[in-house]
């Protein structure tokens, strides 16, 4: 056998052993190694904590909660809203999720709804409307504004309502009395990622 024939035979054997295959169609590609595999599953990278300047935006119409770090979007979560999801919250019992600018005033690790983050409702706009419409007194209005200025818990037990939280136990429907609900896995990640006084905006 000549050197040329020996080299040709070696290449033929190598080609067969390494499965040198060519895809039969663009829609059915063969990955490296010649083995057909199922499509890859996208897995979220673990958030690096603590986040730098975290902030939250809830888009009610899209049923989404967006988590930002230093102005950059790092997570999008599905959410459920109040039983009356359209429109801004006006008073206690209207089952609406409030709209406007808020902050997280507390973190509750023993919530009845897994974990929860307190939303600083009523904000100044809600308090001003409530005072104008006779839902709260001037003294109640002053207490709300003073609490907001100090970024602590605003008055919760007026005719405007209160105890609005971001919490767990499911995002598959609008089922709360005005809160924002996530599934428990997402809630755990969000709870760990934010701190008290994290800014929050809730949009229609």
PEKAGI-V553691 format. One record per backbone hydrogen bond with DSSP energy under -1.0 kcal/mol. CO is the residue of the C=O (numbers start at 1). NH is the residue of the N-H. Records with the same first field share a line. If there is no record, write none. Layout:
BEGIN
CO->NH + NH
END
This chain:
BEGIN
2->6
3->7
4->8
5->9
6->10
7->11
8->12
9->13
10->14
11->15
12->16
13->17
14->18
15->20
19->21
25->28
31->34
52->70
53->70
55->68
56->201
57->66
58->203
59->64
63->79
64->59
65->77
66->57
67->74 + 75
68->55
69->72
72->69
75->67
77->65
80->181
81->176
91->94
95->84
100->202
102->200
103->120
104->197
106->118
108->116
113->115 + 168
115->168
116->108
117->166
118->105
119->121
123->127
124->128
125->129
126->130
127->131
128->132
129->133
130->135 + 136
137->141
138->142
139->143
140->144
141->145
142->146
143->147
144->148
145->149
146->150
147->152
158->161
159->92
164->119
165->180
166->117
167->182
176->83
180->167
181->80
182->170
183->187
184->188
185->189
186->190
187->191
188->192
189->193
190->194
195->198
198->104
199->56
200->102
201->58
202->100
203->60
END
